[in-house]
Amino acid sequence: MTPVLTDFTDSNLMGANEANQQEVYGLLACLPDADVLDSPQMLRICTGVPHPIVNGVIRTQWGPAGLEDQIETTLDYFRSRQVPMMWMVTPSSRPANLASCLQAHGLMLGGTMPGMGIDLQILPDSLPLPPEVTIDEVTDKPALQHWVQALSLGFGLSVEVVDVFARASDMLGYGEQAPIRNFVAYRKGEPVGTSTLYLGAGVAGIYCVAVLPEARQQGIGAAITAAPLQIARDLGYRIGTLQASKMGEPVYRRLGFQEHGQFAMYGWPNPAE
């Protein structure tokens, strides 16, 4: 187990943020229909579900020699499986010119996300919730389906895509010993928001923060982000990390998150090319 990170320098925060995300994607190897190559040089994921968020390269640590051939071989792999894919480029990605080489091979910058971190000691002990809203941890398969429903609607993703992560969570188990812990916000018994906690690389990584459109701007996003981080703090963790969407970034900054680097996603939407 990686020691709890207490170094708040940007480089260490970003390195832990990257490593936490890579470990989360690596958990998809538990799915019988997923093909996961996890080596020091590359983390490559293929689930076969036609969406780039569940197919792609999450870690690249290559030398400059043979780079063009390695990229083309990787793209051929996804061509043969006829799935769109993404290629994550972060400050630790190697070689340093990886992004420009990917573009030369037809990949396009699909977007960037700031990597953000927070000192959990400054996190409020509780945040106000709207009336009749509660936050519960997912502890069984029926509750996991509520998580799927809310995450799908909140992110605008198909249930098939979200179910990739749900099936992995179900196989990995529930409760305090599970590597992935999911949370659902309910209003009058109906799921309206989600989040996920992964403790790894010495930090508490937050993922899948989503709120249904009709429930936004009411404090639910902030509360369901903070709830798993409070659990992590009680377990002795000092730092929370996440990758922020444009919609979520203002919420995270108000909680106390600060940016420490960028995640760039290069997309290749047409597997026939």
VOGU-712468 format. One line per 10 residues: number of its first residue (from 1); their letters; for each residue x negated, y negated, z of C-alpha. Coordinates in pm, whole numbers, padded with zeros to 5 digits. Layout:
// VOGU-712468
NUM> A> X/Y/Z | ...
This chain:
// VOGU-712468
1> MTPVLTDFTD> 00000/00000/00000 | -00135/-00343/-00099 | -00199/-00569/00203 | 00045/-00856/00249 | -00082/-01159/00056 | -00152/-01468/00263 | -00366/-01662/00013 | -00158/-01943/-00138 | -00401/-02048/-00413 | -00239/-02067/-00756
11> SNLMGANEAN> -00459/-01798/-00909 | -00382/-01546/-00634 | -00011/-01627/-00638 | 00007/-01586/-01015 | -00193/-01265/-01007 | 00040/-01117/-00745 | 00346/-01240/-00935 | 00224/-01067/-01252 | 00135/-00746/-01067 | 00472/-00735/-00892
21> QQEVYGLLAC> 00656/-00769/-01223 | 00441/-00499/-01382 | 00513/-00261/-01096 | 00887/-00320/-01137 | 00874/-00234/-01506 | 00656/00066/-01428 | 00941/00207/-01217 | 01135/00271/-01538 | 00912/00574/-01583 | 01154/00758/-01353
31> LPDADVLDSP> 01413/00759/-01633 | 01403/01082/-01834 | 01477/00899/-02162 | 01215/00624/-02114 | 00867/00639/-02262 | 00626/00449/-02035 | 00255/00415/-02098 | 00100/00279/-01779 | -00278/00241/-01789 | -00522/-00030/-01679
41> QMLRICTGVP> -00534/-00146/-02041 | -00163/-00152/-02120 | 00185/-00120/-01975 | 00418/-00032/-02262 | 00788/00038/-02209 | 01038/00191/-02448 | 01386/00284/-02327 | 01549/00310/-02669 | 01827/00071/-02569 | 01831/-00197/-02841
51> HPIVNGVIRT> 01730/-00507/-02646 | 01380/-00658/-02606 | 01410/-00693/-02228 | 01389/-00313/-02194 | 01130/-00247/-02467 | 00789/-00404/-02492 | 00441/-00465/-02360 | 00420/-00605/-02009 | 00045/-00580/-01945 | -00240/-00619/-02195
61> QWGPAGLEDQ> -00603/-00585/-02091 | -00798/-00531/-02413 | -01141/-00632/-02530 | -01179/-00830/-02853 | -01312/-00532/-03049 | -01042/-00364/-03257 | -00772/-00604/-03140 | -00596/-00629/-03476 | -00570/-00252/-03507 | -00445/-00216/-03150
71> IETTLDYFRS> -00169/-00470/-03207 | -00064/-00307/-03532 | -00065/00039/-03377 | 00158/-00088/-03095 | 00400/-00252/-03338 | 00409/00067/-03544 | 00511/00250/-03228 | 00816/00024/-03184 | 00891/00030/-03560 | 00909/00408/-03546
81> RQVPMMWMVT> 01167/00384/-03266 | 01370/00111/-03437 | 01403/-00111/-03130 | 01342/-00483/-03080 | 01066/-00561/-02832 | 00894/-00835/-02634 | 00527/-00885/-02557 | 00452/-01058/-02229 | 00149/-01289/-02224 | 00030/-01421/-01888
91> PSSRPANLAS> -00284/-01593/-01757 | -00447/-01256/-01689 | -00372/-01113/-02037 | -00680/-01023/-02237 | -00829/-01109/-02474 | -00784/-01484/-02431 | -00662/-01525/-02789 | -00393/-01257/-02757 | -00105/-01503/-02813 | -00241/-01638/-03141
101> CLQAHGLMLG> -00313/-01285/-03263 | 00042/-01175/-03185 | 00177/-01470/-03382 | -00047/-01374/-03674 | 00125/-01034/-03669 | 00471/-01189/-03691 | 00573/-01221/-03329 | 00736/-01548/-03227 | 00730/-01728/-02896 | 01074/-01658/-02756
111> GTMPGMGIDL> 01033/-01866/-02443 | 00832/-01929/-02130 | 00917/-01891/-01764 | 00733/-02057/-01479 | 00592/-01816/-01225 | 00696/-01951/-00886 | 00610/-01877/-00526 | 00731/-01975/-00181 | 00588/-01961/00168 | 00853/-01755/00344
121> QILPDSLPLP> 00786/-01940/00666 | 00966/-02245/00525 | 01269/-02049/00409 | 01585/-02145/00599 | 01720/-01880/00835 | 02058/-01907/00667 | 02228/-02096/00386 | 02591/-02204/00371 | 02825/-01996/00157 | 03162/-02095/00012
131> PEVTIDEVTD> 03467/-01965/00198 | 03538/-01595/00154 | 03194/-01525/00000 | 02974/-01256/00152 | 02642/-01099/00051 | 02592/-00725/00089 | 02308/-00491/00007 | 02387/-00217/-00244 | 02387/00114/-00056 | 02568/00351/-00291
141> KPALQHWVQA> 02663/00409/-00655 | 03003/00232/-00643 | 02838/-00084/-00510 | 02567/-00047/-00775 | 02838/-00062/-01039 | 02953/-00393/-00889 | 02593/-00513/-00928 | 02596/-00401/-01294 | 02925/-00579/-01357 | 02818/-00910/-01207
151> LSLGFGLSVE> 02468/-00906/-01357 | 02606/-00827/-01702 | 02856/-01113/-01688 | 02614/-01354/-01522 | 02332/-01298/-01772 | 02550/-01237/-02075 | 02390/-00895/-02128 | 02563/-00577/-02233 | 02638/-00322/-01965 | 02417/-00079/-02160
161> VVDVFARASD> 02112/-00301/-02105 | 02179/-00369/-01737 | 02248/-00001/-01682 | 01883/00078/-01764 | 01778/-00090/-01440 | 02079/00044/-01250 | 02002/00404/-01345 | 01643/00359/-01229 | 01763/00210/-00899 | 02003/00498/-00846
171> MLGYGEQAPI> 01730/00756/-00907 | 01491/00575/-00671 | 01745/00572/-00388 | 01902/00326/-00149 | 01824/00168/00185 | 01518/00028/00357 | 01277/00286/00215 | 01383/00240/-00148 | 01133/00055/-00369 | 01412/-00149/-00529
181> RNFVAYRKGE> 01684/-00311/-00317 | 01981/-00476/-00488 | 02228/-00730/-00350 | 02578/-00840/-00450 | 02769/-01156/-00360 | 03142/-01095/-00325 | 03426/-01345/-00324 | 03754/-01202/-00199 | 03610/-00858/-00270 | 03512/-00933/-00631
191> PVGTSTLYLG> 03143/-00934/-00733 | 03030/-01281/-00839 | 02649/-01274/-00802 | 02343/-01051/-00784 | 01977/-01035/-00688 | 01706/-00771/-00653 | 01409/-00738/-00417 | 01087/-00552/-00491 | 00808/-00543/-00232 | 00481/-00486/-00414
201> AGVAGIYCVA> 00138/-00633/-00487 | 00149/-00789/-00140 | 00449/-01014/-00212 | 00828/-01009/-00217 | 00939/-01025/-00580 | 01288/-01153/-00662 | 01465/-01048/-00982 | 01809/-01037/-01143 | 01945/-01353/-00981 | 02274/-01409/-01160
211> VLPEARQQGI> 02602/-01582/-01079 | 02922/-01562/-01279 | 02993/-01889/-01469 | 03306/-01966/-01268 | 03116/-01925/-00939 | 02817/-02147/-01017 | 02726/-02479/-00852 | 02861/-02355/-00518 | 02541/-02245/-00343 | 02580/-01875/-00422
221> GAAITAAPLQ> 02264/-01858/-00635 | 02049/-02009/-00360 | 02202/-01788/-00092 | 02162/-01462/-00282 | 01801/-01556/-00361 | 01726/-01632/00002 | 01900/-01328/00155 | 01648/-01064/00034 | 01359/-01299/00106 | 01474/-01326/00466
231> IARDLGYRIG> 01460/-00947/00487 | 01108/-00952/00344 | 01001/-01215/00595 | 01134/-01002/00880 | 00920/-00717/00744 | 00609/-00934/00768 | 00578/-01068/00414 | 00452/-01423/00375 | 00511/-01499/00006 | 00806/-01466/-00229
241> TLQASKMGEP> 00763/-01472/-00607 | 00983/-01486/-00914 | 00994/-01587/-01279 | 01239/-01872/-01323 | 01494/-01929/-01597 | 01576/-02287/-01694 | 01908/-02258/-01513 | 01756/-02111/-01200 | 01445/-02327/-01167 | 01617/-02628/-01000
251> VYRRLGFQEH> 01779/-02393/-00748 | 01445/-02233/-00662 | 01269/-02568/-00627 | 01531/-02684/-00379 | 01462/-02371/-00175 | 01091/-02458/-00168 | 00947/-02256/-00457 | 00655/-02410/-00645 | 00516/-02328/-00988 | 00178/-02156/-01016
261> GQFAMYGWPN> 00159/-02037/-01377 | 00351/-01943/-01691 | 00490/-01619/-01834 | 00522/-01636/-02215 | 00742/-01391/-02404 | 00668/-01317/-02766 | 00954/-01155/-02949 | 00983/-00923/-03244 | 01356/-00891/-03305 | 01353/-00696/-03631
271> PAE> 01204/-00347/-03591 | 01226/-00287/-03965 | 00971/-00558/-04046
